[in-house]
């Protein structure tokens, strides 16, 4: 299940990109963007480390 970012909630902290072992995220225009959704290993590190609750695995 690839991660999805709610851009309304994302504060641009970059914690998801920092903790993702699969490098699924990049920061663009001060927001997180999923770039490698097929590489996601469902570890939920991004979900657990997002202070705004902006990331969900669907």
mmCIF file of the N, C-alpha and C atoms, coordinates in Angstrom:
data_MODEL
# 
_entry.id   MODEL 
# 
loop_
_atom_site.group_PDB 
_atom_site.id 
_atom_site.type_symbol 
_atom_site.label_atom_id 
_atom_site.label_alt_id 
_atom_site.label_comp_id 
_atom_site.label_asym_id 
_atom_site.label_entity_id 
_atom_site.label_seq_id 
_atom_site.pdbx_PDB_ins_code 
_atom_site.Cartn_x 
_atom_site.Cartn_y 
_atom_site.Cartn_z 
_atom_site.occupancy 
_atom_site.B_iso_or_equiv 
_atom_site.pdbx_formal_charge 
_atom_site.auth_seq_id 
_atom_site.auth_comp_id 
_atom_site.auth_asym_id 
_atom_site.auth_atom_id 
_atom_site.pdbx_PDB_model_num 
ATOM 1   N N  . UNK A 1 1  ? 0.838  -1.185 0.000  1.00 0.00 ? 1  UNK A N  1 
ATOM 2   C CA . UNK A 1 1  ? 0.000  0.000  0.000  1.00 0.00 ? 1  UNK A CA 1 
ATOM 3   C C  . UNK A 1 1  ? 0.879  1.243  0.000  1.00 0.00 ? 1  UNK A C  1 
ATOM 4   N N  . UNK A 1 2  ? 0.808  2.034  -1.024 1.00 0.00 ? 2  UNK A N  1 
ATOM 5   C CA . UNK A 1 2  ? 1.660  3.232  -1.077 1.00 0.00 ? 2  UNK A CA 1 
ATOM 6   C C  . UNK A 1 2  ? 1.186  4.317  -0.114 1.00 0.00 ? 2  UNK A C  1 
ATOM 7   N N  . UNK A 1 3  ? 2.123  5.093  0.399  1.00 0.00 ? 3  UNK A N  1 
ATOM 8   C CA . UNK A 1 3  ? 1.755  6.197  1.291  1.00 0.00 ? 3  UNK A CA 1 
ATOM 9   C C  . UNK A 1 3  ? 1.116  7.336  0.509  1.00 0.00 ? 3  UNK A C  1 
ATOM 10  N N  . UNK A 1 4  ? 0.251  8.056  1.195  1.00 0.00 ? 4  UNK A N  1 
ATOM 11  C CA . UNK A 1 4  ? -0.368 9.257  0.621  1.00 0.00 ? 4  UNK A CA 1 
ATOM 12  C C  . UNK A 1 4  ? -0.160 10.396 1.601  1.00 0.00 ? 4  UNK A C  1 
ATOM 13  N N  . UNK A 1 5  ? 0.109  11.566 1.064  1.00 0.00 ? 5  UNK A N  1 
ATOM 14  C CA . UNK A 1 5  ? 0.363  12.752 1.880  1.00 0.00 ? 5  UNK A CA 1 
ATOM 15  C C  . UNK A 1 5  ? -0.804 13.719 1.732  1.00 0.00 ? 5  UNK A C  1 
ATOM 16  N N  . UNK A 1 6  ? -1.374 14.131 2.857  1.00 0.00 ? 6  UNK A N  1 
ATOM 17  C CA . UNK A 1 6  ? -2.404 15.163 2.871  1.00 0.00 ? 6  UNK A CA 1 
ATOM 18  C C  . UNK A 1 6  ? -1.667 16.501 2.901  1.00 0.00 ? 6  UNK A C  1 
ATOM 19  N N  . UNK A 1 7  ? -1.621 17.172 1.767  1.00 0.00 ? 7  UNK A N  1 
ATOM 20  C CA . UNK A 1 7  ? -0.851 18.417 1.658  1.00 0.00 ? 7  UNK A CA 1 
ATOM 21  C C  . UNK A 1 7  ? -1.405 19.537 2.516  1.00 0.00 ? 7  UNK A C  1 
ATOM 22  N N  . UNK A 1 8  ? -2.676 19.455 2.886  1.00 0.00 ? 8  UNK A N  1 
ATOM 23  C CA . UNK A 1 8  ? -3.253 20.460 3.776  1.00 0.00 ? 8  UNK A CA 1 
ATOM 24  C C  . UNK A 1 8  ? -2.662 20.339 5.184  1.00 0.00 ? 8  UNK A C  1 
ATOM 25  N N  . UNK A 1 9  ? -2.340 19.109 5.595  1.00 0.00 ? 9  UNK A N  1 
ATOM 26  C CA . UNK A 1 9  ? -1.784 18.879 6.930  1.00 0.00 ? 9  UNK A CA 1 
ATOM 27  C C  . UNK A 1 9  ? -0.266 18.962 6.957  1.00 0.00 ? 9  UNK A C  1 
ATOM 28  N N  . UNK A 1 10 ? 0.403  18.663 5.848  1.00 0.00 ? 10 UNK A N  1 
ATOM 29  C CA . UNK A 1 10 ? 1.864  18.612 5.803  1.00 0.00 ? 10 UNK A CA 1 
ATOM 30  C C  . UNK A 1 10 ? 2.463  19.973 6.144  1.00 0.00 ? 10 UNK A C  1 
ATOM 31  N N  . UNK A 1 11 ? 3.392  19.970 7.116  1.00 0.00 ? 11 UNK A N  1 
ATOM 32  C CA . UNK A 1 11 ? 4.038  21.229 7.494  1.00 0.00 ? 11 UNK A CA 1 
ATOM 33  C C  . UNK A 1 11 ? 5.445  21.366 6.888  1.00 0.00 ? 11 UNK A C  1 
ATOM 34  N N  . UNK A 1 12 ? 5.844  20.389 6.077  1.00 0.00 ? 12 UNK A N  1 
ATOM 35  C CA . UNK A 1 12 ? 7.126  20.474 5.398  1.00 0.00 ? 12 UNK A CA 1 
ATOM 36  C C  . UNK A 1 12 ? 8.335  20.170 6.261  1.00 0.00 ? 12 UNK A C  1 
ATOM 37  N N  . UNK A 1 13 ? 8.152  19.446 7.353  1.00 0.00 ? 13 UNK A N  1 
ATOM 38  C CA . UNK A 1 13 ? 9.271  19.187 8.264  1.00 0.00 ? 13 UNK A CA 1 
ATOM 39  C C  . UNK A 1 13 ? 10.286 18.198 7.684  1.00 0.00 ? 13 UNK A C  1 
ATOM 40  N N  . UNK A 1 14 ? 9.834  17.322 6.783  1.00 0.00 ? 14 UNK A N  1 
ATOM 41  C CA . UNK A 1 14 ? 10.746 16.380 6.141  1.00 0.00 ? 14 UNK A CA 1 
ATOM 42  C C  . UNK A 1 14 ? 11.038 15.121 6.926  1.00 0.00 ? 14 UNK A C  1 
ATOM 43  N N  . UNK A 1 15 ? 10.346 14.921 8.052  1.00 0.00 ? 15 UNK A N  1 
ATOM 44  C CA . UNK A 1 15 ? 10.630 13.726 8.856  1.00 0.00 ? 15 UNK A CA 1 
ATOM 45  C C  . UNK A 1 15 ? 10.324 12.443 8.092  1.00 0.00 ? 15 UNK A C  1 
ATOM 46  N N  . UNK A 1 16 ? 9.319  12.455 7.244  1.00 0.00 ? 16 UNK A N  1 
ATOM 47  C CA . UNK A 1 16 ? 8.990  11.262 6.465  1.00 0.00 ? 16 UNK A CA 1 
ATOM 48  C C  . UNK A 1 16 ? 10.142 10.889 5.532  1.00 0.00 ? 16 UNK A C  1 
ATOM 49  N N  . UNK A 1 17 ? 10.697 11.875 4.881  1.00 0.00 ? 17 UNK A N  1 
ATOM 50  C CA . UNK A 1 17 ? 11.826 11.630 3.976  1.00 0.00 ? 17 UNK A CA 1 
ATOM 51  C C  . UNK A 1 17 ? 13.053 11.156 4.749  1.00 0.00 ? 17 UNK A C  1 
ATOM 52  N N  . UNK A 1 18 ? 13.235 11.677 5.959  1.00 0.00 ? 18 UNK A N  1 
ATOM 53  C CA . UNK A 1 18 ? 14.391 11.297 6.773  1.00 0.00 ? 18 UNK A CA 1 
ATOM 54  C C  . UNK A 1 18 ? 14.323 9.852  7.246  1.00 0.00 ? 18 UNK A C  1 
ATOM 55  N N  . UNK A 1 19 ? 13.128 9.365  7.579  1.00 0.00 ? 19 UNK A N  1 
ATOM 56  C CA . UNK A 1 19 ? 13.010 8.031  8.174  1.00 0.00 ? 19 UNK A CA 1 
ATOM 57  C C  . UNK A 1 19 ? 12.679 6.927  7.181  1.00 0.00 ? 19 UNK A C  1 
ATOM 58  N N  . UNK A 1 20 ? 12.278 7.259  5.986  1.00 0.00 ? 20 UNK A N  1 
ATOM 59  C CA . UNK A 1 20 ? 11.856 6.243  5.016  1.00 0.00 ? 20 UNK A CA 1 
ATOM 60  C C  . UNK A 1 20 ? 13.050 5.428  4.510  1.00 0.00 ? 20 UNK A C  1 
ATOM 61  N N  . UNK A 1 21 ? 13.052 4.113  4.779  1.00 0.00 ? 21 UNK A N  1 
ATOM 62  C CA . UNK A 1 21 ? 14.166 3.274  4.322  1.00 0.00 ? 21 UNK A CA 1 
ATOM 63  C C  . UNK A 1 21 ? 14.145 3.025  2.814  1.00 0.00 ? 21 UNK A C  1 
ATOM 64  N N  . UNK A 1 22 ? 13.005 3.291  2.194  1.00 0.00 ? 22 UNK A N  1 
ATOM 65  C CA . UNK A 1 22 ? 12.851 3.030  0.753  1.00 0.00 ? 22 UNK A CA 1 
ATOM 66  C C  . UNK A 1 22 ? 12.968 4.283  -0.101 1.00 0.00 ? 22 UNK A C  1 
ATOM 67  N N  . UNK A 1 23 ? 13.226 5.421  0.547  1.00 0.00 ? 23 UNK A N  1 
ATOM 68  C CA . UNK A 1 23 ? 13.357 6.706  -0.144 1.00 0.00 ? 23 UNK A CA 1 
ATOM 69  C C  . UNK A 1 23 ? 12.140 7.002  -1.018 1.00 0.00 ? 23 UNK A C  1 
ATOM 70  N N  . UNK A 1 24 ? 10.966 6.824  -0.433 1.00 0.00 ? 24 UNK A N  1 
ATOM 71  C CA . UNK A 1 24 ? 9.712  7.070  -1.148 1.00 0.00 ? 24 UNK A CA 1 
ATOM 72  C C  . UNK A 1 24 ? 9.342  8.549  -1.221 1.00 0.00 ? 24 UNK A C  1 
ATOM 73  N N  . UNK A 1 25 ? 9.979  9.379  -0.394 1.00 0.00 ? 25 UNK A N  1 
ATOM 74  C CA . UNK A 1 25 ? 9.589  10.788 -0.297 1.00 0.00 ? 25 UNK A CA 1 
ATOM 75  C C  . UNK A 1 25 ? 10.704 11.737 -0.728 1.00 0.00 ? 25 UNK A C  1 
ATOM 76  N N  . UNK A 1 26 ? 10.294 12.873 -1.282 1.00 0.00 ? 26 UNK A N  1 
ATOM 77  C CA . UNK A 1 26 ? 11.182 14.007 -1.505 1.00 0.00 ? 26 UNK A CA 1 
ATOM 78  C C  . UNK A 1 26 ? 10.432 15.246 -1.041 1.00 0.00 ? 26 UNK A C  1 
ATOM 79  N N  . UNK A 1 27 ? 11.174 16.287 -0.776 1.00 0.00 ? 27 UNK A N  1 
ATOM 80  C CA . UNK A 1 27 ? 10.556 17.551 -0.396 1.00 0.00 ? 27 UNK A CA 1 
ATOM 81  C C  . UNK A 1 27 ? 10.543 18.460 -1.608 1.00 0.00 ? 27 UNK A C  1 
ATOM 82  N N  . UNK A 1 28 ? 9.358  18.945 -1.960 1.00 0.00 ? 28 UNK A N  1 
ATOM 83  C CA . UNK A 1 28 ? 9.203  19.880 -3.080 1.00 0.00 ? 28 UNK A CA 1 
ATOM 84  C C  . UNK A 1 28 ? 8.307  21.024 -2.640 1.00 0.00 ? 28 UNK A C  1 
ATOM 85  N N  . UNK A 1 29 ? 8.773  22.232 -2.861 1.00 0.00 ? 29 UNK A N  1 
ATOM 86  C CA . UNK A 1 29 ? 8.018  23.429 -2.519 1.00 0.00 ? 29 UNK A CA 1 
ATOM 87  C C  . UNK A 1 29 ? 7.529  23.386 -1.073 1.00 0.00 ? 29 UNK A C  1 
ATOM 88  N N  . UNK A 1 30 ? 8.431  22.958 -0.174 1.00 0.00 ? 30 UNK A N  1 
ATOM 89  C CA . UNK A 1 30 ? 8.184  22.906 1.257  1.00 0.00 ? 30 UNK A CA 1 
ATOM 90  C C  . UNK A 1 30 ? 7.072  21.946 1.656  1.00 0.00 ? 30 UNK A C  1 
ATOM 91  N N  . UNK A 1 31 ? 6.824  20.939 0.837  1.00 0.00 ? 31 UNK A N  1 
ATOM 92  C CA . UNK A 1 31 ? 5.852  19.894 1.140  1.00 0.00 ? 31 UNK A CA 1 
ATOM 93  C C  . UNK A 1 31 ? 6.450  18.548 0.762  1.00 0.00 ? 31 UNK A C  1 
ATOM 94  N N  . UNK A 1 32 ? 5.951  17.487 1.398  1.00 0.00 ? 32 UNK A N  1 
ATOM 95  C CA . UNK A 1 32 ? 6.406  16.146 1.095  1.00 0.00 ? 32 UNK A CA 1 
ATOM 96  C C  . UNK A 1 32 ? 5.682  15.616 -0.139 1.00 0.00 ? 32 UNK A C  1 
ATOM 97  N N  . UNK A 1 33 ? 6.424  14.884 -0.959 1.00 0.00 ? 33 UNK A N  1 
ATOM 98  C CA . UNK A 1 33 ? 5.837  14.299 -2.166 1.00 0.00 ? 33 UNK A CA 1 
ATOM 99  C C  . UNK A 1 33 ? 6.299  12.844 -2.256 1.00 0.00 ? 33 UNK A C  1 
ATOM 100 N N  . UNK A 1 34 ? 5.360  11.948 -2.561 1.00 0.00 ? 34 UNK A N  1 
ATOM 101 C CA . UNK A 1 34 ? 5.688  10.533 -2.749 1.00 0.00 ? 34 UNK A CA 1 
ATOM 102 C C  . UNK A 1 34 ? 6.208  10.358 -4.172 1.00 0.00 ? 34 UNK A C  1 
ATOM 103 N N  . UNK A 1 35 ? 7.441  9.835  -4.297 1.00 0.00 ? 35 UNK A N  1 
ATOM 104 C CA . UNK A 1 35 ? 8.037  9.676  -5.620 1.00 0.00 ? 35 UNK A CA 1 
ATOM 105 C C  . UNK A 1 35 ? 8.281  8.222  -6.018 1.00 0.00 ? 35 UNK A C  1 
ATOM 106 N N  . UNK A 1 36 ? 8.368  7.344  -5.046 1.00 0.00 ? 36 UNK A N  1 
ATOM 107 C CA . UNK A 1 36 ? 8.600  5.927  -5.347 1.00 0.00 ? 36 UNK A CA 1 
ATOM 108 C C  . UNK A 1 36 ? 7.581  5.066  -4.611 1.00 0.00 ? 36 UNK A C  1 
ATOM 109 N N  . UNK A 1 37 ? 6.290  5.207  -4.919 1.00 0.00 ? 37 UNK A N  1 
ATOM 110 C CA . UNK A 1 37 ? 5.272  4.488  -4.147 1.00 0.00 ? 37 UNK A CA 1 
ATOM 111 C C  . UNK A 1 37 ? 5.412  2.968  -4.221 1.00 0.00 ? 37 UNK A C  1 
ATOM 112 N N  . UNK A 1 38 ? 5.897  2.448  -5.326 1.00 0.00 ? 38 UNK A N  1 
ATOM 113 C CA . UNK A 1 38 ? 6.031  0.998  -5.466 1.00 0.00 ? 38 UNK A CA 1 
ATOM 114 C C  . UNK A 1 38 ? 7.156  0.419  -4.620 1.00 0.00 ? 38 UNK A C  1 
ATOM 115 N N  . UNK A 1 39 ? 8.049  1.284  -4.126 1.00 0.00 ? 39 UNK A N  1 
ATOM 116 C CA . UNK A 1 39 ? 9.154  0.831  -3.290 1.00 0.00 ? 39 UNK A CA 1 
ATOM 117 C C  . UNK A 1 39 ? 8.784  0.750  -1.810 1.00 0.00 ? 39 UNK A C  1 
ATOM 118 N N  . UNK A 1 40 ? 7.608  1.238  -1.447 1.00 0.00 ? 40 UNK A N  1 
ATOM 119 C CA . UNK A 1 40 ? 7.175  1.249  -0.047 1.00 0.00 ? 40 UNK A CA 1 
ATOM 120 C C  . UNK A 1 40 ? 7.107  -0.174 0.505  1.00 0.00 ? 40 UNK A C  1 
ATOM 121 N N  . UNK A 1 41 ? 7.675  -0.362 1.699  1.00 0.00 ? 41 UNK A N  1 
ATOM 122 C CA . UNK A 1 41 ? 7.677  -1.681 2.343  1.00 0.00 ? 41 UNK A CA 1 
ATOM 123 C C  . UNK A 1 41 ? 6.691  -1.735 3.522  1.00 0.00 ? 41 UNK A C  1 
ATOM 124 N N  . UNK A 1 42 ? 5.805  -0.777 3.613  1.00 0.00 ? 42 UNK A N  1 
ATOM 125 C CA . UNK A 1 42 ? 4.762  -0.732 4.645  1.00 0.00 ? 42 UNK A CA 1 
ATOM 126 C C  . UNK A 1 42 ? 5.312  -0.777 6.068  1.00 0.00 ? 42 UNK A C  1 
ATOM 127 N N  . UNK A 1 43 ? 6.454  -0.159 6.311  1.00 0.00 ? 43 UNK A N  1 
ATOM 128 C CA . UNK A 1 43 ? 7.042  -0.168 7.654  1.00 0.00 ? 43 UNK A CA 1 
ATOM 129 C C  . UNK A 1 43 ? 6.339  0.816  8.590  1.00 0.00 ? 43 UNK A C  1 
ATOM 130 N N  . UNK A 1 44 ? 5.610  1.769  8.026  1.00 0.00 ? 44 UNK A N  1 
ATOM 131 C CA . UNK A 1 44 ? 4.857  2.792  8.752  1.00 0.00 ? 44 UNK A CA 1 
ATOM 132 C C  . UNK A 1 44 ? 5.723  3.797  9.505  1.00 0.00 ? 44 UNK A C  1 
ATOM 133 N N  . UNK A 1 45 ? 7.019  3.848  9.215  1.00 0.00 ? 45 UNK A N  1 
ATOM 134 C CA . UNK A 1 45 ? 7.891  4.832  9.862  1.00 0.00 ? 45 UNK A CA 1 
ATOM 135 C C  . UNK A 1 45 ? 7.438  6.253  9.547  1.00 0.00 ? 45 UNK A C  1 
ATOM 136 N N  . UNK A 1 46 ? 7.013  6.476  8.320  1.00 0.00 ? 46 UNK A N  1 
ATOM 137 C CA . UNK A 1 46 ? 6.567  7.815  7.930  1.00 0.00 ? 46 UNK A CA 1 
ATOM 138 C C  . UNK A 1 46 ? 5.319  8.219  8.711  1.00 0.00 ? 46 UNK A C  1 
ATOM 139 N N  . UNK A 1 47 ? 4.390  7.294  8.849  1.00 0.00 ? 47 UNK A N  1 
ATOM 140 C CA . UNK A 1 47 ? 3.149  7.560  9.585  1.00 0.00 ? 47 UNK A CA 1 
ATOM 141 C C  . UNK A 1 47 ? 3.465  7.864  11.050 1.00 0.00 ? 47 UNK A C  1 
ATOM 142 N N  . UNK A 1 48 ? 4.305  7.041  11.659 1.00 0.00 ? 48 UNK A N  1 
ATOM 143 C CA . UNK A 1 48 ? 4.635  7.190  13.080 1.00 0.00 ? 48 UNK A CA 1 
ATOM 144 C C  . UNK A 1 48 ? 5.432  8.449  13.376 1.00 0.00 ? 48 UNK A C  1 
ATOM 145 N N  . UNK A 1 49 ? 6.209  8.930  12.407 1.00 0.00 ? 49 UNK A N  1 
ATOM 146 C CA . UNK A 1 49 ? 7.073  10.094 12.654 1.00 0.00 ? 49 UNK A CA 1 
ATOM 147 C C  . UNK A 1 49 ? 6.506  11.411 12.155 1.00 0.00 ? 49 UNK A C  1 
ATOM 148 N N  . UNK A 1 50 ? 5.361  11.384 11.505 1.00 0.00 ? 50 UNK A N  1 
ATOM 149 C CA . UNK A 1 50 ? 4.763  12.633 11.012 1.00 0.00 ? 50 UNK A CA 1 
ATOM 150 C C  . UNK A 1 50 ? 4.043  13.342 12.169 1.00 0.00 ? 50 UNK A C  1 
ATOM 151 N N  . UNK A 1 51 ? 4.533  14.509 12.572 1.00 0.00 ? 51 UNK A N  1 
ATOM 152 C CA . UNK A 1 51 ? 3.922  15.205 13.716 1.00 0.00 ? 51 UNK A CA 1 
ATOM 153 C C  . UNK A 1 51 ? 2.527  15.751 13.427 1.00 0.00 ? 51 UNK A C  1 
ATOM 154 N N  . UNK A 1 52 ? 2.190  15.871 12.157 1.00 0.00 ? 52 UNK A N  1 
ATOM 155 C CA . UNK A 1 52 ? 0.897  16.446 11.776 1.00 0.00 ? 52 UNK A CA 1 
ATOM 156 C C  . UNK A 1 52 ? -0.140 15.391 11.390 1.00 0.00 ? 52 UNK A C  1 
ATOM 157 N N  . UNK A 1 53 ? 0.267  14.109 11.349 1.00 0.00 ? 53 UNK A N  1 
ATOM 158 C CA . UNK A 1 53 ? -0.662 13.066 10.925 1.00 0.00 ? 53 UNK A CA 1 
ATOM 159 C C  . UNK A 1 53 ? -1.069 13.210 9.471  1.00 0.00 ? 53 UNK A C  1 
ATOM 160 N N  . UNK A 1 54 ? -0.131 13.692 8.649  1.00 0.00 ? 54 UNK A N  1 
ATOM 161 C CA . UNK A 1 54 ? -0.436 13.976 7.249  1.00 0.00 ? 54 UNK A CA 1 
ATOM 162 C C  . UNK A 1 54 ? -0.248 12.783 6.314  1.00 0.00 ? 54 UNK A C  1 
ATOM 163 N N  . UNK A 1 55 ? 0.268  11.676 6.839  1.00 0.00 ? 55 UNK A N  1 
ATOM 164 C CA . UNK A 1 55 ? 0.570  10.536 5.967  1.00 0.00 ? 55 UNK A CA 1 
ATOM 165 C C  . UNK A 1 55 ? -0.270 9.338  6.380  1.00 0.00 ? 55 UNK A C  1 
ATOM 166 N N  . UNK A 1 56 ? -0.854 8.685  5.371  1.00 0.00 ? 56 UNK A N  1 
ATOM 167 C CA . UNK A 1 56 ? -1.608 7.454  5.598  1.00 0.00 ? 56 UNK A CA 1 
ATOM 168 C C  . UNK A 1 56 ? -1.147 6.429  4.588  1.00 0.00 ? 56 UNK A C  1 
ATOM 169 N N  . UNK A 1 57 ? -1.238 5.159  4.980  1.00 0.00 ? 57 UNK A N  1 
ATOM 170 C CA . UNK A 1 57 ? -0.985 4.062  4.059  1.00 0.00 ? 57 UNK A CA 1 
ATOM 171 C C  . UNK A 1 57 ? -2.345 3.509  3.665  1.00 0.00 ? 57 UNK A C  1 
ATOM 172 N N  . UNK A 1 58 ? -2.633 3.517  2.371  1.00 0.00 ? 58 UNK A N  1 
ATOM 173 C CA . UNK A 1 58 ? -3.938 3.037  1.894  1.00 0.00 ? 58 UNK A CA 1 
ATOM 174 C C  . UNK A 1 58 ? -3.778 1.791  1.067  1.00 0.00 ? 58 UNK A C  1 
# 
